[in-house]
Structure formats: C-alpha cells, structure tokens
Amino acid sequence: MRDNLDLAASAQELADAAPTGSIDRAAASSVAITLATTRDIDDARQTLDGVSPEEVRQAALALFDRLSTQ
C-alpha cells in the first residue's frame, strides 16, 4: 500500500497536468495538499469531507478513492 506522500505526489502530478482554473485542477490540488498534511489515509479522507465548494469536494473524493485503491 502506498503512503500519503506517495499518493500526494500522484495527485500533484494530476493537478499540474489539469487546465488552470478547472475543477480537476482544484480537486487534485486539494487531494495533494490534504494527503501531504495528514497522518494517514483515514485522516485524509475525513479532511476531504470539508472541501468546498460541493463540486470540488465531489471531484476530490472521487480522485482520492481512485488513488487510494490503486
């Protein structure tokens, strides 16, 4: 299983590749920052529940789920 920092690096790569100002970029950046600053996967998942606006939160949670199950 990959740790938070490995997952954060993957999310940051996705953020860097997404168009500036897009939901995908905002979501991937949120996931990268959250993973880099939390203790473990469960803590990161709970923290992402607080992301707003709703459309960014939903995209971030979907990305998080994809990354954390790879």
N, C-alpha and C positions, 0 to 999 in steps of 0.2 A: 504494500500500500504506500502511496506517495504521501509525503508530509505536506503541511500547509505551505511551506516556502516553495516546494516544487509546483504545487498547484497554483500558487500566486504567480510564479514565473510564466506558467502556461496562460493564465488569464491576462497577464500583462502583454504577452505577445499578441493575443487576440485583440486587445484594446488598441495596441499600436497599429494593427492592420485594418481596423474598422474606420469608416469615414468620420472625420471630425464632426462633432455635434450630433452624431447618430445615437439612437437608443442602444445599439450594440456596443458602441464605444463606452457609453456611460455605464452600462451593465457590467462589461468586462473590467472596467476600471474599478468599479465598486467591489467586485469579487476579488480582484487582485489586492486591493488595499485591505479588505477585510481579512483575507487569508494571511496576509503578511503581518497583521497586527493582532491576531487571536491565537489562543493556546493550542486549539485542536479543531478538528472538523466540526464537532458538535457546537462548539462555541461560535465558530464562523457561521454556521447555518442559522443559529439563533440571532446573531447580529444582523444578518442579511434581511431578516424579517422587518427591520426598522428602516430599510432604504425607502426613499420616496423620490419622485412620485411613483404611483402604483405601476405604471407601465415599465419603469426601470426596475422596480423590485421584482416583477414577474419575470422579466428577461434575465435578471441577475440570478434568481433562484433556479431558473431553467439551466443556465450556464453552469452554475455551481453543481447542480445534480449531474450534469453531463461530465464535468471534470472529475468529480469525486467518485464516480463509478467506473472510470476508465482503468 
